[in-house]
Amino acid sequence: MNLFAKLKKYAADRRAVHELGALDDRALQDLGISRSHIRSAVTGNGR
């Protein structure tokens, strides 16, 4: 993956984390995500 692709993915991941962070806990629960696992859900790291 070249530098431009990594930067593009990083920006998309940050945007997704920001958008999910703006949701209330009920909406996150409906998606099966807890607030503390937003970043790992976006990046695919973790469980």
MODELLER restraints for C-alpha pairs under 7 A, 6 or more apart:
rsr = mdl.restraints
at = mdl.atoms
rsr.add(forms.Gaussian(group=physical.xy_distance, feature=features.Distance(at['CA:13:A'], at['CA:42:A']), mean=6.28, stdev=0.5))
rsr.add(forms.Gaussian(group=physical.xy_distance, feature=features.Distance(at['CA:13:A'], at['CA:43:A']), mean=6.73, stdev=0.5))
rsr.add(forms.Gaussian(group=physical.xy_distance, feature=features.Distance(at['CA:16:A'], at['CA:42:A']), mean=6.82, stdev=0.5))
rsr.add(forms.Gaussian(group=physical.xy_distance, feature=features.Distance(at['CA:17:A'], at['CA:38:A']), mean=6.37, stdev=0.5))
rsr.add(forms.Gaussian(group=physical.xy_distance, feature=features.Distance(at['CA:17:A'], at['CA:39:A']), mean=6.05, stdev=0.5))
rsr.add(forms.Gaussian(group=physical.xy_distance, feature=features.Distance(at['CA:17:A'], at['CA:42:A']), mean=6.67, stdev=0.5))
rsr.add(forms.Gaussian(group=physical.xy_distance, feature=features.Distance(at['CA:20:A'], at['CA:38:A']), mean=6.96, stdev=0.5))
rsr.add(forms.Gaussian(group=physical.xy_distance, feature=features.Distance(at['CA:28:A'], at['CA:34:A']), mean=6.17, stdev=0.5))
rsr.add(forms.Gaussian(group=physical.xy_distance, feature=features.Distance(at['CA:40:A'], at['CA:46:A']), mean=5.79, stdev=0.5))
